[in-house]
Amino acid sequence: MLKTLARWLAVALVILLIALALFSRDGAGWRWLTKGGWHTSARIDSLTPQEQAWARVAWRYFENNTQPQTGLVNGSDKQPRVTLWQMGDTLIALLAARELGLVQEAEFDARLTRLLGTLNRLTLTETRTPGRLYSSRTATPVDFSGKPAKSGWSAKDMARLMLALRLTAERAPQYREYLDKIVLRWNFCPVMDKEGELWSASLQDGQPVVREELRLGESEYAASAFRLWGFPVGKAFTPPSRNVIIYQRSLPVDARDPRTTWQPSLLTTLPAMLPGLEFGWQPPGVPPEVQKALRDRAEGVWLSQKSRWERDKVLTARADFTLAQAPWHVEDSVWGNGYAWNTLGDDGKYYPRLAQVTTKAVFMLWTLWDTEYTDALMAVTTHLNDPLRGWFEGRVEATGDINSTITLSTNAMVLEALLYKHNAGPLFKDGLMDDNSYFTRRTTDEFNPPGLCLPGERAARAAP
């Protein structure tokens, strides 16, 4: 009798919870229920008026910095240069603007059409890979001074744009053919070897030097993006790692020595949190043990920053950021090159006084973890913007000064984080490749193969 009563009470409770979800504001509760909200601490609900205003500020950056002839957006305010990563950020920001009601369908189509045309005509390198840095006015390779220049390639940046193209295809499927054709132009033979390792190239004395540029966190994120297109990137999911201890917590970091590889070994917020925003730490086609490692790493990264606030009373939200003067770009880490809370410039030097509470890290942490700690972060960040220009890079840890540099990636991350909240969970619904897509048809055409080491073709040759 008691067992029967318990079963009926359980059924009644489930019905009550479903009813509450169905009739909550804008159906947000139903989305929370169906997307696995019982197991997340994220903020998932329709945007408040204040949050909608935050989104409008971020979108203002894109309105101010779009180049009308190409549709590309300046990587920094009024600076007509843009990386492939930032092109991916632009697509995700545009999707967010449409779904948050910041642009109407006609403007979305006009902006996306210009971008698609430019990306399908993007000047490629001599190896037929997309370059590292482009003029946002002409879509041709440039150096950081804006002068025409040859370029290597970045597997990390390629991955960001590839992920954004797949997300656009999922959320705006009517454009899928044109999105597919962008990637079908690229040559992946020098980018991925037969074991699934991803390679990048920089120019030295005018010649490309190929190296393993990706490190732990970045490697798995890039591999997840390549996997969305069907690439067998097995080795990139398992970079060499070792553990370090921060606040009595064991955290995995890249095991390769930056003194011999010339690549910094970093543990930071973005590579840990992006898989959460976009996949709920469950990228499709990725082994369960890798998915668990992604989630565990994110837990370790955010809890370490929370512990620093609780124990040392230092508000902490570590991510890379841009400055208006040398060293120009800074990697602010939870752990970097052998030290906790290390701050590294692109010149390889240490800059502890430049460490900051970085705006894009704050929005990611605030969205994914609804806690007193992330509320405290947002309280010192909410006013770091110019309503007519966009969000600033952050607030200096040591002094409270504002880093008033304004960049594409920070404003795109604000929009992506708010889209996650409004979407009631990860941006991708499934992420699986459509077997009837133009991309799949072309890569499986045995009579007219593209010959660019794409999925379905002969395995990519080993990288040099």
C-alpha positions in Angstrom: 0.0 0.0 0.0 2.8 2.4 0.9 4.7 1.6 -2.3 1.6 2.3 -4.4 1.1 5.6 -2.6 4.7 6.5 -3.2 4.4 5.8 -6.9 1.3 7.9 -7.2 3.0 10.8 -5.3 6.0 10.5 -7.7 3.7 10.7 -10.7 1.8 13.7 -9.3 5.1 15.5 -8.6 6.3 14.9 -12.2 3.0 16.2 -13.6 3.2 19.3 -11.3 6.8 20.0 -12.5 5.9 19.7 -16.1 2.9 22.0 -15.6 5.0 24.6 -14.0 7.5 24.3 -16.8 4.8 24.6 -19.5 3.2 27.7 -18.0 6.3 29.6 -17.0 7.2 32.9 -18.6 7.7 32.5 -22.4 8.0 28.7 -22.0 11.5 29.1 -20.5 10.7 26.5 -17.9 9.8 23.9 -20.5 13.0 24.6 -22.4 14.9 24.2 -19.1 13.2 20.9 -18.4 13.7 19.4 -21.9 17.3 20.5 -22.2 18.5 18.8 -19.1 18.3 21.8 -16.7 18.1 19.5 -13.7 21.8 19.0 -14.0 23.1 22.5 -14.6 23.8 25.6 -12.6 23.4 27.9 -15.6 21.1 30.9 -15.9 18.6 29.8 -18.5 15.6 32.1 -19.0 14.4 34.9 -21.2 16.5 38.0 -21.0 15.5 40.7 -18.5 15.2 44.3 -19.8 18.6 45.0 -18.4 20.1 42.0 -20.1 18.4 43.0 -23.4 20.1 46.4 -23.0 23.5 44.7 -22.5 22.9 42.8 -25.8 22.1 46.1 -27.6 25.3 47.6 -26.4 27.3 44.6 -27.7 25.5 44.8 -31.1 26.3 48.5 -31.4 29.9 47.5 -31.9 28.9 45.5 -35.0 26.8 48.3 -36.4 29.7 50.7 -36.0 32.4 48.4 -37.4 30.9 46.6 -40.3 32.7 47.2 -43.6 29.9 47.7 -46.2 31.8 46.4 -49.2 32.7 43.0 -47.5 30.4 42.6 -44.6 33.4 41.8 -42.4 33.7 43.5 -39.0 36.8 45.2 -37.7 38.7 43.1 -35.1 39.1 46.2 -32.9 37.2 49.4 -32.9 37.9 51.3 -36.1 40.9 49.1 -36.9 40.3 47.4 -40.3 41.9 44.1 -39.6 40.2 40.8 -38.7 41.3 37.2 -38.1 39.5 34.0 -39.1 38.5 33.5 -35.5 36.9 36.9 -35.4 35.0 36.1 -38.6 33.5 33.1 -36.8 32.7 35.4 -33.9 30.9 37.7 -36.3 28.6 34.9 -37.6 27.7 33.8 -34.1 27.0 37.4 -33.1 24.8 37.9 -36.1 22.8 34.7 -35.2 22.4 36.0 -31.6 21.3 39.4 -32.9 18.5 37.8 -34.9 17.3 35.6 -32.1 17.4 38.3 -29.5 15.4 40.6 -31.7 18.2 43.1 -32.4 17.9 42.8 -36.2 15.0 41.9 -38.4 15.0 39.1 -40.9 15.7 41.4 -43.9 18.8 42.9 -42.2 20.0 39.4 -41.1 19.7 38.3 -44.7 21.5 41.3 -46.1 24.4 41.0 -43.6 24.8 37.3 -44.0 24.6 37.5 -47.8 27.6 39.9 -47.8 29.5 37.7 -45.5 28.9 34.6 -47.4 30.0 36.2 -50.7 33.2 37.5 -49.1 34.0 34.2 -47.4 33.5 32.4 -50.7 35.9 34.8 -52.4 38.4 35.1 -49.5 42.0 35.3 -50.7 43.8 32.0 -49.7 47.4 31.3 -49.0 49.8 29.6 -51.5 48.8 26.3 -49.9 45.1 27.1 -50.4 44.4 27.5 -46.7 42.8 30.6 -45.3 45.4 33.0 -43.8 45.9 34.4 -40.3 45.0 38.1 -40.7 42.9 39.9 -43.3 41.9 43.5 -44.2 38.3 43.8 -43.3 37.9 46.3 -46.2 39.4 44.1 -49.0 39.4 40.5 -47.6 43.0 40.2 -48.6 45.9 39.0 -46.3 47.7 41.8 -44.4 50.2 42.2 -41.5 49.4 44.0 -38.3 50.3 47.4 -39.8 47.6 46.8 -42.5 50.1 46.3 -45.3 49.6 43.5 -47.8 51.5 40.4 -46.7 51.8 36.7 -47.1 50.4 34.6 -44.4 50.6 31.2 -42.7 47.5 29.6 -41.3 46.0 28.8 -37.9 44.1 25.6 -37.3 42.6 27.2 -34.1 41.2 30.1 -36.1 40.0 27.8 -38.9 38.2 25.7 -36.3 36.3 28.7 -34.9 35.0 29.8 -38.3 34.1 26.2 -39.2 32.1 25.9 -36.0 30.3 29.1 -36.7 29.5 28.0 -40.2 28.0 24.7 -38.9 26.0 26.6 -36.3 24.7 29.0 -39.0 23.7 26.0 -41.1 21.8 24.5 -38.2 20.0 27.8 -37.3 19.5 29.1 -40.8 19.4 26.0 -43.0 18.2 27.8 -46.1 21.8 29.1 -46.5 23.5 25.7 -46.0 24.8 25.3 -49.6 26.6 28.6 -49.6 28.1 27.8 -46.2 29.3 24.4 -47.3 31.0 25.9 -50.4 33.2 28.1 -48.1 34.9 25.1 -46.5 35.0 23.2 -49.8 37.5 25.8 -51.1 40.1 25.1 -48.4 43.0 22.6 -48.6 43.2 20.5 -45.5 46.2 18.4 -46.6 48.8 20.5 -44.7 46.4 21.2 -41.8 45.7 17.7 -40.5 47.9 14.6 -40.6 46.8 10.9 -40.9 46.7 10.5 -37.1 44.2 13.4 -36.7 46.7 16.0 -35.4 46.1 19.6 -36.3 48.9 21.8 -37.6 49.4 25.5 -38.0 52.0 27.6 -39.9 53.7 30.9 -39.3 56.0 32.7 -41.7 59.7 33.0 -41.0 61.9 34.7 -43.6 59.0 34.4 -46.0 58.7 30.7 -45.6 56.0 28.8 -43.7 57.1 27.0 -40.6 54.7 24.2 -39.6 54.2 23.4 -36.0 51.8 21.9 -33.4 50.3 25.3 -32.3 47.3 24.0 -30.3 47.6 23.2 -26.6 45.4 21.4 -24.1 41.9 22.9 -24.1 42.4 24.6 -27.5 43.2 21.3 -29.1 40.0 19.6 -28.0 37.9 22.6 -28.9 39.4 22.8 -32.4 39.0 19.1 -32.8 35.3 19.3 -31.9 34.8 21.9 -34.6 36.6 19.8 -37.2 34.5 16.8 -36.1 31.3 18.7 -36.9 32.4 18.5 -40.6 33.3 14.8 -40.4 37.0 15.1 -40.0 38.7 12.1 -38.2 40.7 14.3 -35.8 41.4 11.5 -33.2 44.8 12.6 -31.9 43.8 16.2 -31.4 41.4 15.1 -28.7 44.2 13.7 -26.5 47.1 16.2 -26.2 49.8 15.3 -23.7 48.9 16.5 -20.2 50.1 16.5 -16.6 48.4 17.8 -13.5 49.1 20.8 -11.3 47.7 21.7 -7.9 45.9 25.1 -7.4 44.1 25.6 -4.0 44.4 21.8 -3.3 42.6 21.1 -6.6 44.2 19.0 -9.3 44.0 20.5 -12.8 45.3 19.1 -16.1 47.6 21.3 -18.1 49.6 20.8 -21.3 52.7 18.7 -20.7 54.9 20.2 -23.5 57.6 22.5 -22.5 57.1 26.1 -23.8 60.9 26.7 -23.7 61.3 24.1 -26.5 58.0 24.5 -28.4 57.8 28.3 -28.3 54.1 27.9 -27.6 52.8 29.0 -24.2 51.1 26.4 -22.0 48.0 28.0 -20.6 44.9 27.1 -18.6 42.3 29.8 -19.1 38.6 30.5 -19.2 37.6 30.5 -22.9 38.7 27.1 -24.1 37.1 25.6 -21.0 33.8 27.4 -21.2 33.1 27.6 -25.0 32.3 23.8 -25.2 29.8 24.5 -22.4 28.1 27.4 -24.2 28.0 25.6 -27.5 27.6 21.9 -26.7 26.8 21.6 -23.0 30.3 19.9 -22.9 29.0 17.1 -25.1 30.2 17.8 -28.7 28.6 15.3 -31.2 30.8 12.4 -32.3 33.2 13.0 -29.4 34.1 10.0 -27.1 32.3 10.1 -23.7 35.6 10.2 -21.8 36.6 13.3 -23.7 33.2 14.9 -23.0 33.7 14.1 -19.3 37.2 15.6 -19.4 35.8 18.8 -20.9 33.2 19.2 -18.2 35.7 18.4 -15.4 38.2 20.9 -16.7 35.5 23.6 -16.8 34.6 22.8 -13.2 38.2 23.1 -12.2 38.8 26.4 -14.0 35.8 28.2 -12.6 36.2 26.7 -9.1 39.8 27.8 -8.9 38.9 31.4 -9.8 36.1 31.2 -7.2 38.5 29.9 -4.6 40.9 32.8 -5.2 38.1 35.2 -4.6 37.0 33.4 -1.4 40.5 32.9 0.1 42.6 35.8 -1.2 39.7 38.3 -1.8 40.7 38.9 -5.4 37.9 39.0 -8.0 39.2 36.8 -10.8 38.0 36.1 -14.4 41.0 35.2 -16.5 41.0 35.3 -20.3 43.1 36.8 -23.1 42.5 40.5 -23.8 43.7 43.4 -26.0 45.4 46.6 -25.0 45.8 49.9 -26.8 49.6 49.9 -26.3 52.4 47.3 -26.1 52.3 44.4 -25.5 49.0 44.8 -27.4 47.6 41.3 -26.7 47.8 39.5 -23.3 47.1 35.9 -22.1 45.7 36.1 -18.6 45.7 32.6 -17.1 44.6 30.4 -14.2 47.9 28.7 -14.8 50.5 29.6 -17.5 54.1 28.4 -18.3 54.6 26.8 -14.9 53.0 29.4 -12.6 49.5 30.0 -11.2 47.8 33.3 -12.1 50.4 34.1 -14.7 49.9 37.0 -17.2 51.8 36.7 -20.4 52.3 39.1 -23.3 52.6 38.0 -26.9 56.3 39.0 -26.6 56.7 36.1 -24.1 57.3 38.5 -21.1 55.4 38.4 -17.8 53.1 41.3 -17.0 51.5 40.7 -13.6 50.3 44.3 -13.2 48.2 44.0 -16.4 46.1 41.1 -15.0 42.4 42.0 -15.2 38.8 40.9 -14.6 38.1 40.3 -18.3 34.6 41.1 -19.6 34.2 38.1 -21.9 35.2 35.8 -19.1 32.8 37.4 -16.7 29.8 36.9 -19.1 30.7 33.3 -19.7 31.1 32.5 -16.0 28.0 34.5 -15.1 25.9 32.6 -17.6 27.2 29.1 -16.9 27.3 29.4 -13.1 24.5 31.1 -11.2 26.4 31.8 -8.0 27.2 34.6 -5.5 30.8 34.6 -7.0 29.6 35.3 -10.6 27.1 37.9 -9.3 30.1 39.7 -7.7 32.0 39.6 -11.0 29.1 41.0 -12.9 28.6 43.8 -10.3 32.0 45.2 -11.2 31.5 44.6 -14.9 28.0 45.8 -15.7 29.0 49.4 -16.3 32.1 48.6 -18.4 30.7 49.8 -21.7 30.0 52.8 -23.9 26.4 52.4 -25.0 27.3 54.0 -28.3 30.4 51.9 -29.0 30.3 48.5 -27.1 31.8 46.7 -24.1 35.3 47.4 -22.8 37.9 44.6 -22.4 37.8 44.6 -18.6 38.9 46.0 -15.2 42.6 45.8 -13.9 42.9 43.5 -10.9 45.6 45.6 -9.2 44.1 49.1 -9.4 40.4 48.8 -10.6 41.3 50.9 -13.7 39.3 50.2 -16.8 40.9 48.8 -19.9 38.7 50.8 -22.4 39.8 49.0 -25.5 36.8 47.7 -27.5 37.1 44.6 -29.6 35.0 42.3 -31.8 35.6 39.1 -29.8 34.5 40.6 -26.4 31.3 42.0 -27.8 30.6 38.8 -29.7 31.1 36.8 -26.5 28.6 39.0 -24.6 26.1 38.2 -27.3 26.9 34.5 -27.3 26.6 34.2 -23.6 23.2 36.0 -23.6 22.0 33.8 -26.5 22.8 30.7 -24.3 20.7 32.2 -21.5 17.8 33.1 -23.8 18.1 29.8 -25.7 17.8 27.9 -22.4 21.0 26.0 -23.0 23.7 25.1 -25.5 23.6 26.8 -28.9 23.8 23.6 -30.9 20.7 21.4 -31.0 22.5 18.4 -32.4 25.4 19.5 -34.6 25.3 16.4 -36.8 26.2 16.6 -40.4 23.3 16.2 -42.9 23.9 13.2 -45.2 22.0 15.0 -47.9 24.0 18.3 -47.7 25.9 19.8 -50.5 29.2 19.3 -48.6 28.5 15.5 -48.1 27.6 15.1 -51.8 30.7 16.8 -53.0 33.1 15.0 -50.6 31.7 11.6 -51.5 31.7 12.1 -55.3 34.1 9.4 -56.4 34.2 10.6 -60.0 35.0 14.2 -59.2 36.7 14.5 -55.8 37.8 17.9 -54.6 41.3 16.5 -53.8 41.8 18.7 -50.7 42.0 15.9 -48.0 38.3 16.5 -47.1 36.3 13.8 -45.2 35.5 10.9 -47.5 38.6 11.4 -49.5 42.0 9.7 -49.1 43.5 10.2 -45.6 45.4 13.4 -45.2 49.1 13.2 -45.7 51.4 13.5 -42.7 52.3 17.1 -41.8 56.0 18.0 -42.2 
